[in-house]
Amino acid sequence: MSFSARITCLADNTVMELLPNERCVEHLSEPGCSFLAEHGFSVLVETAAGERVLFDAGATESVVPHNLALLGLDISRDIHSAVLSHGHSDHTGAIGLLNCPIYVHPDAVGARFLVRDGEPRYELTAHGLGVENKQLVPTEDPVEVAPGAWATGEIPRVNEWENPVGFARSEGEAIESDSIKDDQGLVLVTPRGLVVITGCAHAGVINTVQCAREITGVDRVHAVIGGFHLIGAKPERVQKTLAGIREIEPEILAANHCTGLASTATLLTEFPDRFVPFHAGYRLTVPDGDSA
């Protein structure tokens, strides 16, 4: 079957094997070809033109290179461009092994923390984003990183209810609240519509899709893939997200990583004909041509 894009999950919190393929998703991990999982996120985008774009790089230097090798690819040789969704360590682990342009928002640099009980408890700093990394391409604006593939740049926070809470960053000695303004998505323009990929969607999954529509001028959404950051979300936010998804009407929802078990179950229940799992070793193929 000809395709316009293939999206392979290289890093997610979960790996599953010995399952049959389902709809548009192929399961690549199997005994003798076992993908690794970690608390992190990374996907490989392959276009019909032969471009390979890495979106995020997992939490460590081991998982993404291992899983790429199972595909016959080398992280330092076979990736043409990379995009970082934001500067948290579970998305940037293997960036030091890349040998290609890495598109990143300038605010991704700096000390970052997860807040618990009002205090910065867990460090999330993305090491390797300093000035010594000459491959970094800092940009706040949308940029086409490959034909038909756009990094969104900074995402307007249209829906304030999607604003992130519980994060902090340090500026010198001071610790301040972090709005994670560096959060961005990757958008593919395909004959089936937009494929919107989020790392954690700290800017909000609905805000991210709205931004993708503005950048591309395309309203139709084929798929929304990635972390939706609904873990521990209040019911009001979950319900507003569901309403936004109904308005968007994507054909495919493939939520993983930081979406959370309860919210993932809700998405599956509310959209049983659209939801597909998307763990490490899962590949989603966007066919060439318009099905409408």
MIGULUM-399589 format. One line per 8 residues: number of its first residue (from 0); their letters; for each residue z, y, x of C-alpha. Coordinates in nm, 3 decimals. Example, Ala and Ser with C-alpha at 12.3 -4.5 7.8 and 13.67 -1.06 7.14 Angstrom:
2
0	as	0.780,-0.450,1.230  0.714,-0.106,1.367
This chain:
292
0	msfsarit	0.000,0.000,0.000  -0.087,0.343,0.135  0.200,0.590,0.153  0.255,0.960,0.193  0.604,0.925,0.341  0.859,0.661,0.436  1.227,0.746,0.460  1.451,0.497,0.642
8	cladntvm	1.828,0.529,0.642  1.944,0.493,1.004  2.312,0.576,0.952  2.536,0.554,0.647  2.891,0.443,0.578  2.763,0.110,0.443  2.522,-0.165,0.539  2.415,-0.444,0.302
16	ellpnerc	2.210,-0.756,0.372  2.062,-1.055,0.189  1.960,-0.851,-0.113  1.614,-0.854,-0.273  1.401,-0.543,-0.252  1.420,-0.322,-0.560  1.163,-0.083,-0.700  1.072,0.164,-0.424
24	vehlsepg	1.340,0.048,-0.178  1.292,-0.217,0.092  1.593,-0.378,0.264  1.528,-0.406,0.638  1.867,-0.529,0.760  1.897,-0.905,0.776  2.051,-1.171,1.002  1.890,-1.142,1.343
32	csflaehg	1.788,-0.783,1.265  2.122,-0.637,1.160  2.156,-0.262,1.121  2.486,-0.099,1.213  2.685,0.133,0.987  2.936,0.410,1.058  3.087,0.710,0.882  2.782,0.923,0.947
40	fsvlveta	2.436,1.004,0.824  2.082,0.990,0.961  1.737,0.924,0.820  1.397,0.880,0.979  1.100,1.035,0.800  0.757,0.897,0.880  0.450,1.067,0.737  0.109,0.918,0.672
48	agervlfd	-0.020,1.141,0.953  0.206,0.961,1.200  0.475,1.229,1.241  0.834,1.112,1.288  1.114,1.351,1.195  1.480,1.262,1.247  1.717,1.427,1.000  2.069,1.411,1.144
56	agatesvv	2.181,1.173,1.416  2.484,0.980,1.295  2.838,0.999,1.432  2.801,0.824,1.768  2.545,0.766,2.042  2.517,0.396,1.956  2.426,0.343,1.590  2.107,0.549,1.546
64	phnlallg	1.946,0.429,1.875  2.034,0.068,1.788  1.886,0.093,1.439  1.575,0.273,1.565  1.524,-0.004,1.819  1.517,-0.256,1.534  1.214,-0.060,1.409  1.053,-0.078,1.754
72	ldisrdih	1.127,0.288,1.825  1.303,0.467,2.111  1.510,0.773,2.025  1.416,0.959,2.343  1.044,0.884,2.324  0.926,0.829,1.967  1.080,1.116,1.767  0.856,1.422,1.736
80	savlshgh	1.107,1.667,1.586  1.462,1.668,1.454  1.661,1.870,1.200  2.040,1.894,1.183  2.180,1.942,0.835  2.496,2.112,0.966  2.734,2.119,1.259  2.976,1.838,1.173
88	sdhtgaig	3.027,1.555,1.417  2.933,1.273,1.178  2.576,1.409,1.172  2.517,1.495,1.537  2.638,1.202,1.746  2.308,1.102,1.910  2.143,1.444,1.951  2.197,1.435,2.327
96	llncpiyv	1.952,1.144,2.348  1.667,1.328,2.178  1.373,1.469,2.372  1.214,1.689,2.105  1.273,2.021,1.927  1.598,2.015,1.725  1.604,2.270,1.442  1.954,2.394,1.366
104	hpdavgar	2.123,2.690,1.198  2.300,2.914,1.456  2.632,2.876,1.272  2.632,2.502,1.342  2.787,2.583,1.680  3.164,2.614,1.698  3.492,2.436,1.632  3.508,2.289,1.281
112	flvrdgep	3.790,2.119,1.091  3.869,1.931,0.772  4.171,2.083,0.600  4.454,1.872,0.455  4.765,2.018,0.293  4.655,2.366,0.395  4.625,2.280,0.765  4.321,2.199,0.984
120	ryeltahg	4.392,1.828,1.024  4.074,1.658,1.150  3.831,1.806,1.400  3.464,1.789,1.298  3.317,1.988,1.589  2.962,1.886,1.674  2.966,1.858,2.050  2.632,1.892,2.226
128	lgvenkql	2.523,2.206,2.037  2.596,2.446,2.323  2.353,2.666,2.515  2.303,2.388,2.770  2.100,2.198,2.511  1.759,2.359,2.570  1.596,2.161,2.288  1.782,2.346,2.014
136	vptedpve	1.569,2.575,1.798  1.815,2.806,1.617  1.684,2.940,1.287  1.833,3.061,0.960  1.493,3.064,0.790  1.277,2.789,0.643  1.050,2.628,0.900  0.777,2.364,0.870
144	vapgawat	0.882,2.105,1.127  0.584,1.877,1.057  0.290,1.907,0.817  0.443,1.901,0.468  0.802,1.872,0.598  1.029,2.176,0.576  1.378,2.249,0.701  1.521,2.476,0.432
152	geiprvne	1.722,2.700,0.660  2.026,2.867,0.506  2.054,2.782,0.137  2.139,3.058,-0.115  2.461,2.979,-0.302  2.325,3.047,-0.649  2.571,2.816,-0.824  2.913,2.930,-0.707
160	wenpvgfa	3.076,2.618,-0.851  2.903,2.423,-0.572  3.073,2.620,-0.295  3.257,2.391,-0.051  3.634,2.388,-0.021  3.868,2.225,0.228  3.694,2.317,0.553  3.782,2.555,0.837
168	rsegeaie	3.643,2.684,1.165  3.793,2.867,1.458  3.681,3.198,1.599  3.875,3.239,1.919  4.242,3.186,1.833  4.195,3.246,1.462  4.140,2.967,1.209  3.950,3.075,0.900
176	sdsikddq	3.797,2.919,0.591  3.450,2.772,0.647  3.179,2.814,0.384  2.948,2.591,0.595  2.665,2.844,0.573  2.473,2.635,0.829  2.414,2.359,0.571  2.042,2.291,0.518
184	glvlvtpr	1.815,2.022,0.377  1.483,1.861,0.465  1.204,1.882,0.206  0.886,1.673,0.195  0.589,1.787,-0.010  0.419,1.472,-0.142  0.158,1.399,-0.411  0.444,1.267,-0.628
192	glvvitgc	0.644,1.588,-0.595  0.921,1.703,-0.364  1.146,1.467,-0.173  1.468,1.658,-0.105  1.697,1.510,0.162  2.053,1.633,0.202  2.298,1.555,0.482  2.617,1.638,0.292
200	ahagvint	2.488,1.905,0.051  2.780,2.132,0.135  2.568,2.413,-0.010  2.544,2.208,-0.330  2.282,1.950,-0.421  2.152,2.162,-0.710  2.138,2.474,-0.491  1.949,2.270,-0.231
208	vqcareit	1.685,2.154,-0.478  1.645,2.506,-0.615  1.595,2.633,-0.260  1.337,2.360,-0.193  1.143,2.466,-0.503  1.146,2.830,-0.390  1.027,2.747,-0.038  0.743,2.518,-0.141
216	gvdrvhav	0.640,2.663,-0.478  0.656,2.308,-0.617  0.877,2.240,-0.922  0.827,1.867,-0.962  1.092,1.660,-0.780  1.016,1.299,-0.694  1.342,1.209,-0.518  1.677,1.348,-0.409
224	iggfhlig	1.823,1.150,-0.119  2.141,1.170,0.088  2.501,1.281,0.070  2.591,1.479,-0.244  2.950,1.559,-0.131  3.104,1.477,-0.467  3.383,1.272,-0.312  3.705,1.387,-0.476
232	akpervqk	3.516,1.646,-0.681  3.681,1.779,-0.995  3.537,1.649,-1.324  3.399,1.994,-1.410  3.189,2.002,-1.096  3.063,1.648,-1.150  2.958,1.732,-1.505  2.777,2.048,-1.396
240	tlagirei	2.600,1.847,-1.123  2.490,1.589,-1.380  2.355,1.868,-1.602  2.165,2.012,-1.306  2.013,1.674,-1.227  1.900,1.635,-1.588  1.721,1.970,-1.559  1.559,1.874,-1.230
248	epeilaan	1.446,1.533,-1.367  1.393,1.352,-1.036  1.228,1.014,-1.056  1.465,0.876,-0.790  1.830,0.944,-0.702  1.942,0.785,-0.376  2.295,0.911,-0.310  2.503,0.782,-0.019
256	hctglast	2.743,0.888,0.263  2.985,1.151,0.121  2.895,1.116,-0.247  3.210,0.914,-0.311  3.259,0.585,-0.494  3.358,0.736,-0.830  3.071,0.987,-0.834  2.822,0.724,-0.717
264	atlltefp	2.930,0.502,-1.006  2.890,0.797,-1.243  2.538,0.868,-1.116  2.446,0.501,-1.159  2.588,0.499,-1.513  2.424,0.826,-1.618  2.087,0.759,-1.454  2.043,0.379,-1.444
272	drfvpfha	1.663,0.398,-1.432  1.659,0.653,-1.150  1.948,0.559,-0.923  1.884,0.336,-0.620  2.131,0.250,-0.341  2.035,0.385,0.001  2.244,0.240,0.281  2.175,0.182,0.651
280	gyrltvpd	1.863,-0.031,0.682  1.716,0.075,0.347  1.366,0.220,0.341  1.223,0.424,0.055  0.846,0.454,0.038  0.670,0.738,-0.141  0.324,0.606,-0.238  0.013,0.812,-0.179
288	gdsa	-0.144,0.964,-0.488  -0.004,1.102,-0.813  0.128,0.849,-1.067  0.114,1.094,-1.356
